[in-house]
Amino acid sequence: MVSATGELSSERVHLQAMRSGPVLLDFWATWCAPCRVELPILASLHRRYAERGLQVVGVNVDEGGPSLVPQFRQRFGLDYVMVYDVQGQASRAFHVEGLPTLVLIDKHGEVRLRHAGTSSEEELARAIESVL
């Protein structure tokens, strides 16, 4: 896992521990152009809704993620939690077939939105508002 400040850690992130509010998972890779378009949107949504309980979690699928992601965090101002799915376990669990893929999970653990491809900030804000 990478902390909000970008330091690598051996910690694991458990969705069960995040059940205090909705969680927005963003499956992405550094080589994915549409993912790079969406990163500033997710950073904005994180800042906008964190106080209301939303947790944004970037799930990087790059094989070299731990070495590639810190520069992207700095470049795009990403201050939300970032985890690595190098072995693809989370991608399989959430049926990720393309990038970017967003998965919005409500505080009860129910998947409320699964979206492949880029989304507008307004579209995502409406989905988030529906689960807050």
OpenMM code with the backbone's topology and positions (N, CA, C; nanometers):
from openmm import Vec3, app, unit

residues = "MET VAL SER ALA THR GLY GLU LEU SER SER GLU ARG VAL HIS LEU GLN ALA MET ARG SER GLY PRO VAL LEU LEU ASP PHE TRP ALA THR TRP CYS ALA PRO CYS ARG VAL GLU LEU PRO ILE LEU ALA SER LEU HIS ARG ARG TYR ALA GLU ARG GLY LEU GLN VAL VAL GLY VAL ASN VAL ASP GLU GLY GLY PRO SER LEU VAL PRO GLN PHE ARG GLN ARG PHE GLY LEU ASP TYR VAL MET VAL TYR ASP VAL GLN GLY GLN ALA SER ARG ALA PHE HIS VAL GLU GLY LEU PRO THR LEU VAL LEU ILE ASP LYS HIS GLY GLU VAL ARG LEU ARG HIS ALA GLY THR SER SER GLU GLU GLU LEU ALA ARG ALA ILE GLU SER VAL LEU".split()
positions = [
    Vec3(0.0851, -0.1173, 0.0000),
    Vec3(0.0000, 0.0000, 0.0000),
    Vec3(0.0896, 0.1235, 0.0000),
    Vec3(0.0377, 0.2312, -0.0507),
    Vec3(0.1075, 0.3593, -0.0460),
    Vec3(0.0227, 0.4527, 0.0384),
    Vec3(0.0867, 0.5210, 0.1289),
    Vec3(0.0134, 0.6152, 0.2131),
    Vec3(-0.0266, 0.7367, 0.1314),
    Vec3(-0.1065, 0.8225, 0.1914),
    Vec3(-0.1500, 0.9441, 0.1226),
    Vec3(-0.0322, 1.0331, 0.0879),
    Vec3(0.0773, 1.0174, 0.1577),
    Vec3(0.1952, 1.0986, 0.1264),
    Vec3(0.2911, 1.0286, 0.0333),
    Vec3(0.2589, 0.9039, -0.0069),
    Vec3(0.3378, 0.8366, -0.1082),
    Vec3(0.4380, 0.7350, -0.0592),
    Vec3(0.4486, 0.7126, 0.0718),
    Vec3(0.5446, 0.6145, 0.1203),
    Vec3(0.4903, 0.4732, 0.1013),
    Vec3(0.5800, 0.3831, 0.0607),
    Vec3(0.5408, 0.2431, 0.0464),
    Vec3(0.5274, 0.1795, 0.1832),
    Vec3(0.4361, 0.0846, 0.1942),
    Vec3(0.4113, 0.0150, 0.3192),
    Vec3(0.3793, -0.1298, 0.2866),
    Vec3(0.3945, -0.2163, 0.3829),
    Vec3(0.3578, -0.3567, 0.3623),
    Vec3(0.2161, -0.3842, 0.4110),
    Vec3(0.1443, -0.2795, 0.4506),
    Vec3(0.0082, -0.2965, 0.5004),
    Vec3(-0.0853, -0.3444, 0.3903),
    Vec3(-0.1877, -0.4148, 0.4317),
    Vec3(-0.2935, -0.4560, 0.3393),
    Vec3(-0.4169, -0.3720, 0.3697),
    Vec3(-0.4939, -0.3445, 0.2671),
    Vec3(-0.6169, -0.2696, 0.2845),
    Vec3(-0.7321, -0.3695, 0.2799),
    Vec3(-0.8174, -0.3636, 0.3801),
    Vec3(-0.9328, -0.4528, 0.3862),
    Vec3(-1.0596, -0.3686, 0.3728),
    Vec3(-1.1404, -0.3994, 0.2728),
    Vec3(-1.2632, -0.3235, 0.2510),
    Vec3(-1.3550, -0.3297, 0.3718),
    Vec3(-1.3561, -0.4420, 0.4401),
    Vec3(-1.4412, -0.4570, 0.5580),
    Vec3(-1.4118, -0.3475, 0.6600),
    Vec3(-1.2854, -0.3086, 0.6719),
    Vec3(-1.2467, -0.2054, 0.7686),
    Vec3(-1.2884, -0.0661, 0.7230),
    Vec3(-1.3303, -0.0524, 0.5978),
    Vec3(-1.3694, 0.0780, 0.5433),
    Vec3(-1.5203, 0.0959, 0.5404),
    Vec3(-1.5937, 0.0142, 0.6091),
    Vec3(-1.7391, 0.0152, 0.6006),
    Vec3(-1.8051, 0.1341, 0.6678),
    Vec3(-1.7298, 0.2306, 0.7152),
    Vec3(-1.7911, 0.3469, 0.7791),
    Vec3(-1.8598, 0.4367, 0.6770),
    Vec3(-1.8281, 0.4198, 0.5518),
    Vec3(-1.8875, 0.4998, 0.4451),
    Vec3(-1.8624, 0.4320, 0.3120),
    Vec3(-1.9066, 0.4944, 0.2045),
    Vec3(-1.8853, 0.4335, 0.0735),
    Vec3(-1.7385, 0.4366, 0.0324),
    Vec3(-1.7015, 0.3422, -0.0529),
    Vec3(-1.5655, 0.3313, -0.1046),
    Vec3(-1.5733, 0.3333, -0.2569),
    Vec3(-1.4906, 0.4151, -0.3182),
    Vec3(-1.4804, 0.4206, -0.4634),
    Vec3(-1.3452, 0.3628, -0.5027),
    Vec3(-1.3472, 0.2440, -0.5644),
    Vec3(-1.2253, 0.1799, -0.6114),
    Vec3(-1.1997, 0.2231, -0.7544),
    Vec3(-1.0769, 0.2610, -0.7824),
    Vec3(-1.0365, 0.2986, -0.9176),
    Vec3(-0.9257, 0.2043, -0.9620),
    Vec3(-0.9582, 0.1123, -1.0534),
    Vec3(-0.8592, 0.0218, -1.1099),
    Vec3(-0.7938, 0.0936, -1.2268),
    Vec3(-0.6620, 0.1117, -1.2199),
    Vec3(-0.5935, 0.1934, -1.3180),
    Vec3(-0.4489, 0.1469, -1.3374),
    Vec3(-0.3849, 0.2014, -1.4409),
    Vec3(-0.2437, 0.1745, -1.4685),
    Vec3(-0.1794, 0.3012, -1.5222),
    Vec3(-0.0500, 0.3136, -1.5017),
    Vec3(0.0210, 0.4330, -1.5457),
    Vec3(0.0252, 0.4452, -1.6975),
    Vec3(0.0213, 0.3331, -1.7700),
    Vec3(0.0283, 0.3344, -1.9161),
    Vec3(-0.1076, 0.3615, -1.9814),
    Vec3(-0.2124, 0.3692, -1.9032),
    Vec3(-0.3501, 0.3836, -1.9528),
    Vec3(-0.3845, 0.5327, -1.9658),
    Vec3(-0.3929, 0.5810, -2.0904),
    Vec3(-0.4229, 0.7229, -2.1151),
    Vec3(-0.5570, 0.7660, -2.0554),
    Vec3(-0.6666, 0.6884, -2.0746),
    Vec3(-0.7934, 0.7285, -2.0122),
    Vec3(-0.7848, 0.7327, -1.8596),
    Vec3(-0.7020, 0.6473, -1.8015),
    Vec3(-0.6834, 0.6496, -1.6560),
    Vec3(-0.6229, 0.7822, -1.6122),
    Vec3(-0.5255, 0.8290, -1.6890),
    Vec3(-0.4599, 0.9555, -1.6545),
    Vec3(-0.5574, 1.0725, -1.6652),
    Vec3(-0.6532, 1.0637, -1.7562),
    Vec3(-0.7560, 1.1672, -1.7689),
    Vec3(-0.8443, 1.1684, -1.6439),
    Vec3(-0.8707, 1.0510, -1.5904),
    Vec3(-0.9629, 1.0385, -1.4781),
    Vec3(-0.8988, 1.0680, -1.3422),
    Vec3(-0.7680, 1.0565, -1.3306),
    Vec3(-0.7014, 1.0771, -1.2008),
    Vec3(-0.7327, 1.2120, -1.1369),
    Vec3(-0.7251, 1.3237, -1.2096),
    Vec3(-0.7588, 1.4520, -1.1453),
    Vec3(-0.9053, 1.4592, -1.1002),
    Vec3(-0.9931, 1.3929, -1.1715),
    Vec3(-1.1348, 1.3885, -1.1329),
    Vec3(-1.1486, 1.3166, -0.9997),
    Vec3(-1.0799, 1.2042, -0.9856),
    Vec3(-1.0887, 1.1276, -0.8616),
    Vec3(-1.0267, 1.2044, -0.7449),
    Vec3(-0.9169, 1.2745, -0.7713),
    Vec3(-0.8557, 1.3565, -0.6664),
    Vec3(-0.9534, 1.4644, -0.6204),
    Vec3(-1.0232, 1.5255, -0.7143),
    Vec3(-1.1211, 1.6287, -0.6818),
    Vec3(-1.2367, 1.5703, -0.6004),
    Vec3(-1.2863, 1.4540, -0.6410),
    Vec3(-1.3970, 1.3898, -0.5685),
    Vec3(-1.3536, 1.3498, -0.4277),
    Vec3(-1.2306, 1.3048, -0.4150),
    Vec3(-1.1785, 1.2696, -0.2826),
    Vec3(-1.1807, 1.3923, -0.1916),
    Vec3(-1.1301, 1.5035, -0.2404),
    Vec3(-1.1289, 1.6258, -0.1590),
    Vec3(-1.2716, 1.6722, -0.1275),
    Vec3(-1.3601, 1.6576, -0.2232),
    Vec3(-1.4977, 1.7062, -0.2084),
    Vec3(-1.5802, 1.6238, -0.1101),
    Vec3(-1.5583, 1.4922, -0.1068),
    Vec3(-1.6463, 1.4046, -0.0288),
    Vec3(-1.5811, 1.3331, 0.0893),
    Vec3(-1.4535, 1.3505, 0.1123),
    Vec3(-1.3862, 1.2789, 0.2222),
    Vec3(-1.4499, 1.3093, 0.3569),
    Vec3(-1.4846, 1.4349, 0.3809),
    Vec3(-1.5443, 1.4719, 0.5097),
    Vec3(-1.6821, 1.4101, 0.5287),
    Vec3(-1.7446, 1.3699, 0.4189),
    Vec3(-1.8769, 1.3062, 0.4281),
    Vec3(-1.8667, 1.1535, 0.4289),
    Vec3(-1.7435, 1.1007, 0.4342),
    Vec3(-1.7251, 0.9576, 0.4526),
    Vec3(-1.6771, 0.8790, 0.3323),
    Vec3(-1.6677, 0.9417, 0.2154),
    Vec3(-1.6205, 0.8678, 0.0980),
    Vec3(-1.4716, 0.8383, 0.1100),
    Vec3(-1.4358, 0.7156, 0.0784),
    Vec3(-1.2955, 0.6777, 0.0714),
    Vec3(-1.2654, 0.6374, -0.0725),
    Vec3(-1.1723, 0.7070, -0.1346),
    Vec3(-1.1275, 0.6727, -0.2689),
    Vec3(-1.0024, 0.5878, -0.2527),
    Vec3(-0.9996, 0.4759, -0.3250),
    Vec3(-0.8844, 0.3863, -0.3211),
    Vec3(-0.8411, 0.3593, -0.4639),
    Vec3(-0.7215, 0.4028, -0.4975),
    Vec3(-0.6649, 0.3723, -0.6279),
    Vec3(-0.6064, 0.2328, -0.6243),
    Vec3(-0.6463, 0.1494, -0.7200),
    Vec3(-0.5952, 0.0127, -0.7278),
    Vec3(-0.5104, 0.0037, -0.8540),
    Vec3(-0.3800, 0.0151, -0.8362),
    Vec3(-0.2889, 0.0155, -0.9499),
    Vec3(-0.2588, -0.1281, -0.9917),
    Vec3(-0.2647, -0.1537, -1.1224),
    Vec3(-0.2435, -0.2884, -1.1740),
    Vec3(-0.1123, -0.3023, -1.2514),
    Vec3(-0.0289, -0.1999, -1.2515),
    Vec3(0.1021, -0.2083, -1.3173),
    Vec3(0.1877, -0.3150, -1.2500),
    Vec3(0.2602, -0.3938, -1.3299),
    Vec3(0.3526, -0.4907, -1.2711),
    Vec3(0.4603, -0.4196, -1.1908),
    Vec3(0.5026, -0.3031, -1.2347),
    Vec3(0.6036, -0.2266, -1.1628),
    Vec3(0.5446, -0.1156, -1.0792),
    Vec3(0.4195, -0.1294, -1.0393),
    Vec3(0.3470, -0.0251, -0.9675),
    Vec3(0.4221, 0.0430, -0.8550),
    Vec3(0.4792, -0.0336, -0.7622),
    Vec3(0.5468, 0.0315, -0.6507),
    Vec3(0.6583, 0.1269, -0.6927),
    Vec3(0.7183, 0.1047, -0.8085),
    Vec3(0.8236, 0.1958, -0.8517),
    Vec3(0.7713, 0.3074, -0.9418),
    Vec3(0.6539, 0.2888, -1.0027),
    Vec3(0.6006, 0.3853, -1.0981),
    Vec3(0.5030, 0.4861, -1.0383),
    Vec3(0.4274, 0.4437, -0.9398),
    Vec3(0.3152, 0.5226, -0.8903),
    Vec3(0.3545, 0.6497, -0.8147),
    Vec3(0.4598, 0.6487, -0.7331),
    Vec3(0.4895, 0.7720, -0.6580),
    Vec3(0.5010, 0.8967, -0.7452),
    Vec3(0.5622, 0.8869, -0.8623),
    Vec3(0.5723, 1.0051, -0.9492),
    Vec3(0.4356, 1.0474, -1.0018),
    Vec3(0.3453, 0.9520, -1.0258),
    Vec3(0.2098, 0.9864, -1.0695),
    Vec3(0.1322, 1.0526, -0.9565),
    Vec3(0.1512, 1.0058, -0.8345),
    Vec3(0.0833, 1.0659, -0.7194),
    Vec3(0.1212, 1.2132, -0.7097),
    Vec3(0.2496, 1.2409, -0.7250),
    Vec3(0.2967, 1.3787, -0.7160),
    Vec3(0.2473, 1.4612, -0.8343),
    Vec3(0.2585, 1.4079, -0.9542),
    Vec3(0.2200, 1.4800, -1.0758),
    Vec3(0.0727, 1.5189, -1.0765),
    Vec3(-0.0134, 1.4271, -1.0288),
    Vec3(-0.1574, 1.4506, -1.0334),
    Vec3(-0.2150, 1.4945, -0.8988),
    Vec3(-0.1306, 1.5115, -0.7967),
    Vec3(-0.1795, 1.5559, -0.6662),
    Vec3(-0.2719, 1.4550, -0.6007),
    Vec3(-0.2387, 1.3284, -0.6103),
    Vec3(-0.3239, 1.2219, -0.5557),
    Vec3(-0.2929, 1.2034, -0.4082),
    Vec3(-0.3914, 1.2347, -0.3242),
    Vec3(-0.3694, 1.2228, -0.1808),
    Vec3(-0.4619, 1.1204, -0.1167),
    Vec3(-0.5146, 1.0308, -0.1969),
    Vec3(-0.5967, 0.9226, -0.1428),
    Vec3(-0.5137, 0.7940, -0.1380),
    Vec3(-0.5685, 0.6940, -0.0707),
    Vec3(-0.4996, 0.5660, -0.0525),
    Vec3(-0.4756, 0.5000, -0.1878),
    Vec3(-0.3570, 0.4409, -0.2023),
    Vec3(-0.3219, 0.3709, -0.3249),
    Vec3(-0.2742, 0.2310, -0.2866),
    Vec3(-0.3267, 0.1309, -0.3537),
    Vec3(-0.2848, -0.0074, -0.3314),
    Vec3(-0.2420, -0.0665, -0.4651),
    Vec3(-0.1713, -0.1795, -0.4574),
    Vec3(-0.1222, -0.2459, -0.5775),
    Vec3(-0.1877, -0.3820, -0.5918),
    Vec3(-0.2298, -0.4116, -0.7116),
    Vec3(-0.2929, -0.5404, -0.7422),
    Vec3(-0.2092, -0.6121, -0.8479),
    Vec3(-0.0813, -0.6277, -0.8183),
    Vec3(0.0128, -0.6838, -0.9150),
    Vec3(-0.0266, -0.8251, -0.9562),
    Vec3(-0.0797, -0.9039, -0.8642),
    Vec3(-0.1172, -1.0420, -0.8963),
    Vec3(-0.2597, -1.0538, -0.9498),
    Vec3(-0.3334, -0.9436, -0.9523),
    Vec3(-0.4661, -0.9431, -1.0123),
    Vec3(-0.5791, -0.9988, -0.9288),
    Vec3(-0.5578, -1.0217, -0.8014),
    Vec3(-0.6639, -1.0789, -0.7180),
    Vec3(-0.7846, -0.9872, -0.7066),
    Vec3(-0.7614, -0.8592, -0.6786),
    Vec3(-0.8735, -0.7654, -0.6656),
    Vec3(-0.9419, -0.7453, -0.7997),
    Vec3(-0.8654, -0.7392, -0.9069),
    Vec3(-0.9234, -0.7228, -1.0408),
    Vec3(-1.0167, -0.8387, -1.0738),
    Vec3(-0.9758, -0.9590, -1.0393),
    Vec3(-1.0620, -1.0757, -1.0638),
    Vec3(-1.1866, -1.0709, -0.9748),
    Vec3(-1.1672, -1.0346, -0.8491),
    Vec3(-1.2791, -1.0320, -0.7543),
    Vec3(-1.3863, -0.9321, -0.7972),
    Vec3(-1.3457, -0.8220, -0.8597),
    Vec3(-1.4411, -0.7191, -0.9018),
    Vec3(-1.4677, -0.7216, -1.0522),
    Vec3(-1.4279, -0.8306, -1.1179),
    Vec3(-1.4578, -0.8533, -1.2604),
    Vec3(-1.4115, -0.7373, -1.3485),
    Vec3(-1.2888, -0.6930, -1.3253),
    Vec3(-1.2322, -0.5845, -1.4044),
    Vec3(-1.1815, -0.6424, -1.5363),
    Vec3(-1.2357, -0.5900, -1.6459),
    Vec3(-1.1966, -0.6397, -1.7776),
    Vec3(-1.1244, -0.5345, -1.8604),
    Vec3(-1.1323, -0.4090, -1.8211),
    Vec3(-1.0658, -0.3010, -1.8928),
    Vec3(-1.0342, -0.1882, -1.7970),
    Vec3(-0.9513, -0.0970, -1.8425),
    Vec3(-0.9104, 0.0155, -1.7580),
    Vec3(-0.9475, 0.1473, -1.8230),
    Vec3(-0.9817, 0.2454, -1.7451),
    Vec3(-1.0054, 0.2369, -1.6014),
    Vec3(-1.1398, 0.1703, -1.5727),
    Vec3(-1.1508, 0.1126, -1.4554),
    Vec3(-1.2777, 0.0604, -1.4066),
    Vec3(-1.2997, 0.1161, -1.2671),
    Vec3(-1.4167, 0.1728, -1.2459),
    Vec3(-1.4547, 0.2259, -1.1157),
    Vec3(-1.5594, 0.1337, -1.0535),
    Vec3(-1.5444, 0.1088, -0.9240),
    Vec3(-1.6409, 0.0284, -0.8496),
    Vec3(-1.6783, 0.1087, -0.7258),
    Vec3(-1.8061, 0.1421, -0.7143),
    Vec3(-1.8568, 0.2158, -0.5983),
    Vec3(-1.9292, 0.1175, -0.5074),
    Vec3(-1.8825, 0.1097, -0.3834),
    Vec3(-1.9373, 0.0165, -0.2847),
    Vec3(-1.9994, 0.0983, -0.1726),
    Vec3(-2.1233, 0.0670, -0.1376),
    Vec3(-2.1882, 0.1431, -0.0299),
    Vec3(-2.1386, 0.0942, 0.1063),
    Vec3(-2.1823, 0.1607, 0.2119),
    Vec3(-2.1318, 0.1285, 0.3459),
    Vec3(-2.1755, -0.0089, 0.3952),
    Vec3(-2.2681, -0.0724, 0.3241),
    Vec3(-2.3124, -0.2070, 0.3599),
    Vec3(-2.2369, -0.3132, 0.2812),
    Vec3(-2.1445, -0.2699, 0.1960),
    Vec3(-2.0649, -0.3645, 0.1185),
    Vec3(-2.1252, -0.4046, -0.0148),
    Vec3(-2.2319, -0.3366, -0.0550),
    Vec3(-2.2974, -0.3677, -0.1821),
    Vec3(-2.2368, -0.2853, -0.2946),
    Vec3(-2.2063, -0.3504, -0.4058),
    Vec3(-2.1570, -0.2784, -0.5226),
    Vec3(-2.2743, -0.2035, -0.5835),
    Vec3(-2.2632, -0.0729, -0.5898),
    Vec3(-2.3717, 0.0113, -0.6400),
    Vec3(-2.3450, 0.0622, -0.7811),
    Vec3(-2.2167, 0.0586, -0.8227),
    Vec3(-2.1804, 0.1034, -0.9570),
    Vec3(-2.0538, 0.0322, -0.9985),
    Vec3(-2.0524, -0.0175, -1.1209),
    Vec3(-1.9309, -0.0688, -1.1839),
    Vec3(-1.9276, -0.0041, -1.3209),
    Vec3(-1.8230, 0.0722, -1.3472),
    Vec3(-1.8169, 0.1460, -1.4729),
    Vec3(-1.6794, 0.1300, -1.5359),
    Vec3(-1.6766, 0.0786, -1.6580),
    Vec3(-1.5511, 0.0684, -1.7332),
    Vec3(-1.5420, 0.1891, -1.8253),
    Vec3(-1.4246, 0.2492, -1.8327),
    Vec3(-1.4059, 0.3683, -1.9150),
    Vec3(-1.4095, 0.4921, -1.8290),
    Vec3(-1.3876, 0.6053, -1.8913),
    Vec3(-1.3844, 0.7301, -1.8156),
    Vec3(-1.5257, 0.7797, -1.7856),
    Vec3(-1.5358, 0.8559, -1.6796),
    Vec3(-1.6622, 0.9154, -1.6374),
    Vec3(-1.6395, 1.0629, -1.6104),
    Vec3(-1.7456, 1.1394, -1.6214),
    Vec3(-1.7348, 1.2817, -1.5882),
    Vec3(-1.7441, 1.2982, -1.4364),
    Vec3(-1.6932, 1.4102, -1.3884),
    Vec3(-1.7009, 1.4375, -1.2456),
    Vec3(-1.8466, 1.4481, -1.2006),
    Vec3(-1.9298, 1.5076, -1.2836),
    Vec3(-2.0715, 1.5234, -1.2482),
    Vec3(-2.1408, 1.3879, -1.2380),
    Vec3(-2.1130, 1.2989, -1.3314),
    Vec3(-2.1732, 1.1651, -1.3294),
    Vec3(-2.1317, 1.0893, -1.2030),
    Vec3(-2.0036, 1.0962, -1.1706),
    Vec3(-1.9561, 1.0273, -1.0513),
    Vec3(-2.0105, 1.0920, -0.9243),
    Vec3(-2.0197, 1.2228, -0.9220),
    Vec3(-2.0737, 1.2925, -0.8045),
    Vec3(-2.2180, 1.2484, -0.7783),
    Vec3(-2.2975, 1.2337, -0.8838),
    Vec3(-2.4365, 1.1867, -0.8657),
    Vec3(-2.4398, 1.0471, -0.8046),
    Vec3(-2.3526, 0.9580, -0.8519),
    Vec3(-2.3486, 0.8231, -0.7984),
    Vec3(-2.3039, 0.8241, -0.6524),
    Vec3(-2.2055, 0.9050, -0.6202),
    Vec3(-2.1571, 0.9151, -0.4824),
    Vec3(-2.2647, 0.9715, -0.3916),
    Vec3(-2.3305, 1.0770, -0.4355),
    Vec3(-2.4387, 1.1385, -0.3557),
    Vec3(-2.5470, 1.0348, -0.3233),
    Vec3(-2.5716, 0.9426, -0.4154),
    Vec3(-2.6777, 0.8424, -0.3946),
    Vec3(-2.6438, 0.7425, -0.2852),
    Vec3(-2.5163, 0.7320, -0.2469),
    Vec3(-2.4793, 0.6347, -0.1449),
    Vec3(-2.4298, 0.6990, -0.0146),
    Vec3(-2.4263, 0.8309, -0.0091),
    Vec3(-2.3822, 0.8979, 0.1139),
    Vec3(-2.4936, 0.9019, 0.2166),
] * unit.nanometer
topology = app.Topology()
chain = topology.addChain("A")
for resn in residues:
    res = topology.addResidue(resn, chain)
    for name in ("N", "CA", "C"):
        topology.addAtom(name, app.Element.getBySymbol(name[0]), res)
